[in-house]
Amino acid sequence: MNQIISIVTTIYKAEKDLPRLLDSMMALKCPDLEFFLIDNGSPDRCGEICAEYAKKDSRFFLYSLKDNIGYIRARMLGIKECHGDYVGFCDSDDYLEPGGYDKAVQIIREEDCDLYITAHKTHFGDYIQLNIPPFKRGRYEGDAIINGILPQAFGFMKGRERLHGFMWKQIYRRDILLNNRFTLIEDIKPWEDQIINIDMIQHSERVFVDDTVIYNYFANSGSVTSSMINDFDVNDFWRRVKLLYVEKSKRAHSRVEMRANANASIYLMDLMVVNLCKNKSLASSSVVASLKNVFLGDTLANEILSLAHNSDLNYRLLFVKCCLQFRRYGLLVNVVRQKLRKVMSV
């Protein structure tokens, strides 16, 4: 009996984009795919649309919820309730690459891998960016996983790009997720997938890295990440950054992994500073006061700043790190706002 690959999709208020996704699923040829659709209490026609597609193609399975439980809990429910030996993921406003999963299924069967990591495309309006994993294509086992792939799941280092967390560019052996009771931590969204990827890599005997595109991701203002930035709450953002850092630290077993984790946190600190500075209603003195309130006396911030390696950081991140480390908040705010003004005037 052939192994089944389930693609879990949580759906809420997506009736505009949903047909594009479902059409891309139907276009795939492999009969051993299950399109596990979760109507997450959507108040529009999403449930009806899914039911219509289920009549056309037996690979669709609709799981309906009366009330919305959030995408994280719904995704965890999908892992538990779907019927596949492997599981992939999809967001309802994106779509699958033509033929991508057909190729992925063949490779997974040939390689008998526990985790399949592959390429995706990111759509920024009319511009499309190809994203390929930062590793050579092929099968990884043992030390090649621990030393070659795992550190970059924690973050980046000089000459070693980070492995982005996005769950929809991976395909997971489902019984590893279930037997180890891996979970998505809601308090650190939108970065919850980073933790489950680290857990999965640490528990995988065989990982296959590929360059086949399986997914098309649309960067849009309605995403969880974008809404978090648009409605920016510096204290909540920093709370999530610290929780992410702590959860990754619990799983780090080497100095290299701790270093990569700290480097990734510097990137998020930079994002935090930029979003504070973007708020035109805040005077620079108020932004400085917010940074002092967040960072002064914060032991975890000091740990991150001490562990991040200067040689790993580009000029911008190194400047941010040094300003925060030496409490040059005013200088940091002035420089960032000058850069933002230049960008806005172009």
Contacts in CASP RR format, 6 or more apart in sequence:
PFRMAT RR
TARGET T0000
AUTHOR 0000-0000-0000
METHOD contacts of the structure
MODEL  1
MNQIISIVTTIYKAEKDLPRLLDSMMALKCPDLEFFLIDNGSPDRCGEIC
AEYAKKDSRFFLYSLKDNIGYIRARMLGIKECHGDYVGFCDSDDYLEPGG
YDKAVQIIREEDCDLYITAHKTHFGDYIQLNIPPFKRGRYEGDAIINGIL
PQAFGFMKGRERLHGFMWKQIYRRDILLNNRFTLIEDIKPWEDQIINIDM
IQHSERVFVDDTVIYNYFANSGSVTSSMINDFDVNDFWRRVKLLYVEKSK
RAHSRVEMRANANASIYLMDLMVVNLCKNKSLASSSVVASLKNVFLGDTL
ANEILSLAHNSDLNYRLLFVKCCLQFRRYGLLVNVVRQKLRKVMSV
2 32 0 8 1.000
2 109 0 8 1.000
3 32 0 8 1.000
3 84 0 8 1.000
3 85 0 8 1.000
3 86 0 8 1.000
3 108 0 8 1.000
3 109 0 8 1.000
4 32 0 8 1.000
4 33 0 8 1.000
4 34 0 8 1.000
4 83 0 8 1.000
4 84 0 8 1.000
4 85 0 8 1.000
4 86 0 8 1.000
5 30 0 8 1.000
5 32 0 8 1.000
5 33 0 8 1.000
5 34 0 8 1.000
5 84 0 8 1.000
5 85 0 8 1.000
5 86 0 8 1.000
5 87 0 8 1.000
5 88 0 8 1.000
5 101 0 8 1.000
5 104 0 8 1.000
5 105 0 8 1.000
5 108 0 8 1.000
5 171 0 8 1.000
6 33 0 8 1.000
6 34 0 8 1.000
6 35 0 8 1.000
6 36 0 8 1.000
6 82 0 8 1.000
6 83 0 8 1.000
6 84 0 8 1.000
6 86 0 8 1.000
6 87 0 8 1.000
6 88 0 8 1.000
6 174 0 8 1.000
7 25 0 8 1.000
7 33 0 8 1.000
7 34 0 8 1.000
7 35 0 8 1.000
7 36 0 8 1.000
7 87 0 8 1.000
7 88 0 8 1.000
7 89 0 8 1.000
7 90 0 8 1.000
7 96 0 8 1.000
7 101 0 8 1.000
8 36 0 8 1.000
8 38 0 8 1.000
8 75 0 8 1.000
8 78 0 8 1.000
8 79 0 8 1.000
8 82 0 8 1.000
8 87 0 8 1.000
8 88 0 8 1.000
8 89 0 8 1.000
8 90 0 8 1.000
9 21 0 8 1.000
9 35 0 8 1.000
9 36 0 8 1.000
9 37 0 8 1.000
9 38 0 8 1.000
9 89 0 8 1.000
9 90 0 8 1.000
9 91 0 8 1.000
9 92 0 8 1.000
10 38 0 8 1.000
10 40 0 8 1.000
10 70 0 8 1.000
10 71 0 8 1.000
10 74 0 8 1.000
10 75 0 8 1.000
10 78 0 8 1.000
10 91 0 8 1.000
10 92 0 8 1.000
11 18 0 8 1.000
11 37 0 8 1.000
11 38 0 8 1.000
11 39 0 8 1.000
11 40 0 8 1.000
11 42 0 8 1.000
11 46 0 8 1.000
11 47 0 8 1.000
11 50 0 8 1.000
11 92 0 8 1.000
12 40 0 8 1.000
12 41 0 8 1.000
12 42 0 8 1.000
12 46 0 8 1.000
12 68 0 8 1.000
12 70 0 8 1.000
12 71 0 8 1.000
12 92 0 8 1.000
13 42 0 8 1.000
13 43 0 8 1.000
13 44 0 8 1.000
13 46 0 8 1.000
14 42 0 8 1.000
14 44 0 8 1.000
14 46 0 8 1.000
14 92 0 8 1.000
14 93 0 8 1.000
15 42 0 8 1.000
15 44 0 8 1.000
15 45 0 8 1.000
15 46 0 8 1.000
15 49 0 8 1.000
17 92 0 8 1.000
17 93 0 8 1.000
17 94 0 8 1.000
18 46 0 8 1.000
18 49 0 8 1.000
18 50 0 8 1.000
18 92 0 8 1.000
19 49 0 8 1.000
20 95 0 8 1.000
21 90 0 8 1.000
21 92 0 8 1.000
21 93 0 8 1.000
21 94 0 8 1.000
21 95 0 8 1.000
21 96 0 8 1.000
22 35 0 8 1.000
22 49 0 8 1.000
22 50 0 8 1.000
22 53 0 8 1.000
22 60 0 8 1.000
23 95 0 8 1.000
24 95 0 8 1.000
24 96 0 8 1.000
24 97 0 8 1.000
24 98 0 8 1.000
24 216 0 8 1.000
25 33 0 8 1.000
25 35 0 8 1.000
25 53 0 8 1.000
25 57 0 8 1.000
25 59 0 8 1.000
25 60 0 8 1.000
25 96 0 8 1.000
26 53 0 8 1.000
26 56 0 8 1.000
26 57 0 8 1.000
27 98 0 8 1.000
27 99 0 8 1.000
28 96 0 8 1.000
28 98 0 8 1.000
28 99 0 8 1.000
28 100 0 8 1.000
28 101 0 8 1.000
28 102 0 8 1.000
29 99 0 8 1.000
29 102 0 8 1.000
30 101 0 8 1.000
30 102 0 8 1.000
30 105 0 8 1.000
31 59 0 8 1.000
32 105 0 8 1.000
33 59 0 8 1.000
33 101 0 8 1.000
33 105 0 8 1.000
34 59 0 8 1.000
34 61 0 8 1.000
34 82 0 8 1.000
34 83 0 8 1.000
34 84 0 8 1.000
35 57 0 8 1.000
35 59 0 8 1.000
35 60 0 8 1.000
35 61 0 8 1.000
36 61 0 8 1.000
36 63 0 8 1.000
36 78 0 8 1.000
36 81 0 8 1.000
36 82 0 8 1.000
36 83 0 8 1.000
37 50 0 8 1.000
37 54 0 8 1.000
37 60 0 8 1.000
37 61 0 8 1.000
37 62 0 8 1.000
37 63 0 8 1.000
38 63 0 8 1.000
38 64 0 8 1.000
38 65 0 8 1.000
38 74 0 8 1.000
38 77 0 8 1.000
38 78 0 8 1.000
39 46 0 8 1.000
39 47 0 8 1.000
39 50 0 8 1.000
39 62 0 8 1.000
39 63 0 8 1.000
39 64 0 8 1.000
39 65 0 8 1.000
40 65 0 8 1.000
40 68 0 8 1.000
40 69 0 8 1.000
40 70 0 8 1.000
40 71 0 8 1.000
40 74 0 8 1.000
41 64 0 8 1.000
41 65 0 8 1.000
41 66 0 8 1.000
41 67 0 8 1.000
41 68 0 8 1.000
42 68 0 8 1.000
46 92 0 8 1.000
47 62 0 8 1.000
47 64 0 8 1.000
50 60 0 8 1.000
50 62 0 8 1.000
51 62 0 8 1.000
53 60 0 8 1.000
54 60 0 8 1.000
54 61 0 8 1.000
54 62 0 8 1.000
61 82 0 8 1.000
61 83 0 8 1.000
63 77 0 8 1.000
63 78 0 8 1.000
63 81 0 8 1.000
65 74 0 8 1.000
69 77 0 8 1.000
71 224 0 8 1.000
72 184 0 8 1.000
72 186 0 8 1.000
72 189 0 8 1.000
72 192 0 8 1.000
73 186 0 8 1.000
75 89 0 8 1.000
75 167 0 8 1.000
75 184 0 8 1.000
76 183 0 8 1.000
76 184 0 8 1.000
78 87 0 8 1.000
79 87 0 8 1.000
79 174 0 8 1.000
79 177 0 8 1.000
79 178 0 8 1.000
80 178 0 8 1.000
82 174 0 8 1.000
84 174 0 8 1.000
85 173 0 8 1.000
85 174 0 8 1.000
85 175 0 8 1.000
86 108 0 8 1.000
86 116 0 8 1.000
86 171 0 8 1.000
86 172 0 8 1.000
86 173 0 8 1.000
86 174 0 8 1.000
87 171 0 8 1.000
87 172 0 8 1.000
87 174 0 8 1.000
87 177 0 8 1.000
88 167 0 8 1.000
88 168 0 8 1.000
88 170 0 8 1.000
88 171 0 8 1.000
88 172 0 8 1.000
89 167 0 8 1.000
89 168 0 8 1.000
90 96 0 8 1.000
90 168 0 8 1.000
90 215 0 8 1.000
91 168 0 8 1.000
91 217 0 8 1.000
93 218 0 8 1.000
93 220 0 8 1.000
93 223 0 8 1.000
94 168 0 8 1.000
94 215 0 8 1.000
94 216 0 8 1.000
94 217 0 8 1.000
94 218 0 8 1.000
95 216 0 8 1.000
96 214 0 8 1.000
96 215 0 8 1.000
96 216 0 8 1.000
97 120 0 8 1.000
97 121 0 8 1.000
97 213 0 8 1.000
97 214 0 8 1.000
97 215 0 8 1.000
97 216 0 8 1.000
100 212 0 8 1.000
100 213 0 8 1.000
100 214 0 8 1.000
101 214 0 8 1.000
103 212 0 8 1.000
103 214 0 8 1.000
104 116 0 8 1.000
104 118 0 8 1.000
104 171 0 8 1.000
104 210 0 8 1.000
104 212 0 8 1.000
104 214 0 8 1.000
107 113 0 8 1.000
107 116 0 8 1.000
107 208 0 8 1.000
107 210 0 8 1.000
107 212 0 8 1.000
108 116 0 8 1.000
108 171 0 8 1.000
108 208 0 8 1.000
111 139 0 8 1.000
111 206 0 8 1.000
111 208 0 8 1.000
112 206 0 8 1.000
113 139 0 8 1.000
113 173 0 8 1.000
113 204 0 8 1.000
113 206 0 8 1.000
113 207 0 8 1.000
113 208 0 8 1.000
114 172 0 8 1.000
114 173 0 8 1.000
114 176 0 8 1.000
114 200 0 8 1.000
114 203 0 8 1.000
114 204 0 8 1.000
114 205 0 8 1.000
114 206 0 8 1.000
114 207 0 8 1.000
115 170 0 8 1.000
115 171 0 8 1.000
115 172 0 8 1.000
115 173 0 8 1.000
115 200 0 8 1.000
115 201 0 8 1.000
115 204 0 8 1.000
115 206 0 8 1.000
115 207 0 8 1.000
115 208 0 8 1.000
116 170 0 8 1.000
116 171 0 8 1.000
116 172 0 8 1.000
116 207 0 8 1.000
116 208 0 8 1.000
116 210 0 8 1.000
117 133 0 8 1.000
117 135 0 8 1.000
117 149 0 8 1.000
117 163 0 8 1.000
117 169 0 8 1.000
117 170 0 8 1.000
117 207 0 8 1.000
117 208 0 8 1.000
117 209 0 8 1.000
117 210 0 8 1.000
118 133 0 8 1.000
118 169 0 8 1.000
118 170 0 8 1.000
118 171 0 8 1.000
118 209 0 8 1.000
118 210 0 8 1.000
118 211 0 8 1.000
118 212 0 8 1.000
118 213 0 8 1.000
118 214 0 8 1.000
119 130 0 8 1.000
119 131 0 8 1.000
119 132 0 8 1.000
119 133 0 8 1.000
119 169 0 8 1.000
119 210 0 8 1.000
119 211 0 8 1.000
119 212 0 8 1.000
119 213 0 8 1.000
119 214 0 8 1.000
120 131 0 8 1.000
120 166 0 8 1.000
120 168 0 8 1.000
120 169 0 8 1.000
120 213 0 8 1.000
120 214 0 8 1.000
120 215 0 8 1.000
120 216 0 8 1.000
120 217 0 8 1.000
121 128 0 8 1.000
121 129 0 8 1.000
121 130 0 8 1.000
121 131 0 8 1.000
121 213 0 8 1.000
121 215 0 8 1.000
121 216 0 8 1.000
121 217 0 8 1.000
122 128 0 8 1.000
122 129 0 8 1.000
122 131 0 8 1.000
122 217 0 8 1.000
122 218 0 8 1.000
122 219 0 8 1.000
123 129 0 8 1.000
123 216 0 8 1.000
123 217 0 8 1.000
123 218 0 8 1.000
123 219 0 8 1.000
124 219 0 8 1.000
125 219 0 8 1.000
130 213 0 8 1.000
131 164 0 8 1.000
131 169 0 8 1.000
132 211 0 8 1.000
133 163 0 8 1.000
133 169 0 8 1.000
133 209 0 8 1.000
133 210 0 8 1.000
133 211 0 8 1.000
134 152 0 8 1.000
134 160 0 8 1.000
134 161 0 8 1.000
134 162 0 8 1.000
134 163 0 8 1.000
135 148 0 8 1.000
135 149 0 8 1.000
135 152 0 8 1.000
135 163 0 8 1.000
135 209 0 8 1.000
136 209 0 8 1.000
137 209 0 8 1.000
137 210 0 8 1.000
137 211 0 8 1.000
138 208 0 8 1.000
138 209 0 8 1.000
138 210 0 8 1.000
139 206 0 8 1.000
139 207 0 8 1.000
139 208 0 8 1.000
140 148 0 8 1.000
140 149 0 8 1.000
140 206 0 8 1.000
140 207 0 8 1.000
140 208 0 8 1.000
140 209 0 8 1.000
141 205 0 8 1.000
141 206 0 8 1.000
141 207 0 8 1.000
142 205 0 8 1.000
145 201 0 8 1.000
145 204 0 8 1.000
145 207 0 8 1.000
149 163 0 8 1.000
149 201 0 8 1.000
149 207 0 8 1.000
149 209 0 8 1.000
150 198 0 8 1.000
150 201 0 8 1.000
150 202 0 8 1.000
150 257 0 8 1.000
151 157 0 8 1.000
151 160 0 8 1.000
151 254 0 8 1.000
151 256 0 8 1.000
151 257 0 8 1.000
151 260 0 8 1.000
152 160 0 8 1.000
152 161 0 8 1.000
152 162 0 8 1.000
152 163 0 8 1.000
152 260 0 8 1.000
153 162 0 8 1.000
153 163 0 8 1.000
153 165 0 8 1.000
153 194 0 8 1.000
153 197 0 8 1.000
153 198 0 8 1.000
153 201 0 8 1.000
154 162 0 8 1.000
154 198 0 8 1.000
154 248 0 8 1.000
154 252 0 8 1.000
154 257 0 8 1.000
154 258 0 8 1.000
154 260 0 8 1.000
154 261 0 8 1.000
154 264 0 8 1.000
155 162 0 8 1.000
155 163 0 8 1.000
155 260 0 8 1.000
155 261 0 8 1.000
155 263 0 8 1.000
155 264 0 8 1.000
156 162 0 8 1.000
156 260 0 8 1.000
156 263 0 8 1.000
156 264 0 8 1.000
156 267 0 8 1.000
156 312 0 8 1.000
157 256 0 8 1.000
157 259 0 8 1.000
157 260 0 8 1.000
157 263 0 8 1.000
157 309 0 8 1.000
157 312 0 8 1.000
158 309 0 8 1.000
158 311 0 8 1.000
158 312 0 8 1.000
160 260 0 8 1.000
162 260 0 8 1.000
162 264 0 8 1.000
163 197 0 8 1.000
165 191 0 8 1.000
165 193 0 8 1.000
165 194 0 8 1.000
165 197 0 8 1.000
166 193 0 8 1.000
166 217 0 8 1.000
167 193 0 8 1.000
167 196 0 8 1.000
167 197 0 8 1.000
168 215 0 8 1.000
168 217 0 8 1.000
169 214 0 8 1.000
169 215 0 8 1.000
170 197 0 8 1.000
170 200 0 8 1.000
171 214 0 8 1.000
172 200 0 8 1.000
173 204 0 8 1.000
176 182 0 8 1.000
176 200 0 8 1.000
176 203 0 8 1.000
176 204 0 8 1.000
177 196 0 8 1.000
177 200 0 8 1.000
180 199 0 8 1.000
180 203 0 8 1.000
182 196 0 8 1.000
182 199 0 8 1.000
182 200 0 8 1.000
183 196 0 8 1.000
184 192 0 8 1.000
184 193 0 8 1.000
184 195 0 8 1.000
184 196 0 8 1.000
185 192 0 8 1.000
185 195 0 8 1.000
185 243 0 8 1.000
185 247 0 8 1.000
186 192 0 8 1.000
187 240 0 8 1.000
187 243 0 8 1.000
188 195 0 8 1.000
188 240 0 8 1.000
188 243 0 8 1.000
188 244 0 8 1.000
188 247 0 8 1.000
189 224 0 8 1.000
189 240 0 8 1.000
190 223 0 8 1.000
190 224 0 8 1.000
190 225 0 8 1.000
190 228 0 8 1.000
191 240 0 8 1.000
191 244 0 8 1.000
194 244 0 8 1.000
194 248 0 8 1.000
195 244 0 8 1.000
195 247 0 8 1.000
195 248 0 8 1.000
195 251 0 8 1.000
198 248 0 8 1.000
198 251 0 8 1.000
199 251 0 8 1.000
201 207 0 8 1.000
202 251 0 8 1.000
219 226 0 8 1.000
220 226 0 8 1.000
221 227 0 8 1.000
221 230 0 8 1.000
228 237 0 8 1.000
229 271 0 8 1.000
229 275 0 8 1.000
232 275 0 8 1.000
232 276 0 8 1.000
232 278 0 8 1.000
232 279 0 8 1.000
234 272 0 8 1.000
234 275 0 8 1.000
234 276 0 8 1.000
234 290 0 8 1.000
234 294 0 8 1.000
235 294 0 8 1.000
237 272 0 8 1.000
237 275 0 8 1.000
238 272 0 8 1.000
238 294 0 8 1.000
241 265 0 8 1.000
241 268 0 8 1.000
241 269 0 8 1.000
241 272 0 8 1.000
242 300 0 8 1.000
244 265 0 8 1.000
244 268 0 8 1.000
245 261 0 8 1.000
245 262 0 8 1.000
245 265 0 8 1.000
245 300 0 8 1.000
245 304 0 8 1.000
246 300 0 8 1.000
248 257 0 8 1.000
248 261 0 8 1.000
248 264 0 8 1.000
249 258 0 8 1.000
249 261 0 8 1.000
251 257 0 8 1.000
252 258 0 8 1.000
252 261 0 8 1.000
258 307 0 8 1.000
259 307 0 8 1.000
259 308 0 8 1.000
259 309 0 8 1.000
259 312 0 8 1.000
261 307 0 8 1.000
262 303 0 8 1.000
262 304 0 8 1.000
262 305 0 8 1.000
262 306 0 8 1.000
262 307 0 8 1.000
262 308 0 8 1.000
262 309 0 8 1.000
263 308 0 8 1.000
263 309 0 8 1.000
263 312 0 8 1.000
263 313 0 8 1.000
263 317 0 8 1.000
265 304 0 8 1.000
265 308 0 8 1.000
266 304 0 8 1.000
266 305 0 8 1.000
266 308 0 8 1.000
266 313 0 8 1.000
266 317 0 8 1.000
266 320 0 8 1.000
266 321 0 8 1.000
267 317 0 8 1.000
269 301 0 8 1.000
269 304 0 8 1.000
269 320 0 8 1.000
269 321 0 8 1.000
269 324 0 8 1.000
270 316 0 8 1.000
270 317 0 8 1.000
270 320 0 8 1.000
272 294 0 8 1.000
273 291 0 8 1.000
273 320 0 8 1.000
273 332 0 8 1.000
273 333 0 8 1.000
273 336 0 8 1.000
274 336 0 8 1.000
274 340 0 8 1.000
276 282 0 8 1.000
276 287 0 8 1.000
276 290 0 8 1.000
276 291 0 8 1.000
276 333 0 8 1.000
277 287 0 8 1.000
277 333 0 8 1.000
277 336 0 8 1.000
277 337 0 8 1.000
277 340 0 8 1.000
278 340 0 8 1.000
279 287 0 8 1.000
282 290 0 8 1.000
284 330 0 8 1.000
284 333 0 8 1.000
284 334 0 8 1.000
284 337 0 8 1.000
287 333 0 8 1.000
288 329 0 8 1.000
288 330 0 8 1.000
288 333 0 8 1.000
291 324 0 8 1.000
291 329 0 8 1.000
291 332 0 8 1.000
291 333 0 8 1.000
292 327 0 8 1.000
292 329 0 8 1.000
294 301 0 8 1.000
295 301 0 8 1.000
295 324 0 8 1.000
295 327 0 8 1.000
295 329 0 8 1.000
296 327 0 8 1.000
301 324 0 8 1.000
305 321 0 8 1.000
305 324 0 8 1.000
305 325 0 8 1.000
306 325 0 8 1.000
308 321 0 8 1.000
310 318 0 8 1.000
310 321 0 8 1.000
313 321 0 8 1.000
319 332 0 8 1.000
319 335 0 8 1.000
320 332 0 8 1.000
322 328 0 8 1.000
323 329 0 8 1.000
323 330 0 8 1.000
323 331 0 8 1.000
323 332 0 8 1.000
324 332 0 8 1.000
END
